[in-house]
Amino acid sequence: MFFVSILMYFMGLISFSLKRKHFLLMLLSLEFIILSLYFSLMMFLFFYTYEFYFSMIFLTMSVCEGALGLALMVSIIRTHGNDYFQSFSMLW
């Protein structure tokens, strides 16, 4: 089962590096990485019979990260019209 979480993590990293031009796909691959980390954390806590309080803190922080990313994407779409990184100009 640990191999599955490692495979999920690396697939998320590969997806993040290949889809770097599109902001929404980058956010989705980041959420997939967070999901794989949560899966490995839950397996670790279950294997060593620790309490699962830290997993709730981890989920809270990952939800905040997702909401911040979506708010940033909405702001970018309102100002630039799309979410492609190639259309952004750093000179403005």
Steps between C-alpha positions, in 0.01 A plus 500: 500500500789735564617444142163628377537828689856547368375430147216749547746763626736463204214497251379826653849648468525391138158646428596824675817536295336413167193725541684813613335721236144459625426630851192284570680177412788605725257547788343161435836326496596675826180371657585152374841526666335610825261205475788255460680655798181472706464136397856419607453694825187302583678173428790605722272603787292185469807275487653645817161546674547871564205728542354656189480859626789610280315378192220749571754782522654383172159494332422849629824638359448325166146642470637846571765449232235392250274796580792741468594350163144528369474860621826580324375335182175698507698820548729417209206414273328827587807710426647315199203317350646146505725282713783429258840606627620595152256788477630668818746779450749566775555856376159631603 
